[in-house]
């Protein structure tokens, strides 16, 4: 989803750090997390998406459903170029029409690694396609999976 095979600069480190530094022991409602992250993550939709990974335990406290520490500690590895033998099975690349992450010039090299790949552009969406163009994103995924 709006990422290709190429290496990327240090993307979203600020978001990861904000989530990592969030003191979830001080959260009694998700609204608390939203308020605590306002300064570090001004975009409300982004904050709500990120805090959707907080889940309530039986005792009422919260925990991260995702491995925040693991993602933070390995973030740089996730940004490295993908290399190796071509993946021959069908796969779907979805990009935001307002995003620069997958450019038209990337497509020939993507097809070298993923010869059966399809590309869908969600116009009007940026990098966070699944948030900014949710209906079109889900439609593209369902269409691909139904094939």
Helices and strands as residue ranges (DSSP letters): H 13-21, G 24-26, H 30-37, H 44-51, E 54-56, E 62-64, H 68-78, E 91-96, G 104-106, H 107-113, E 117-122, H 129-132, H 134-146
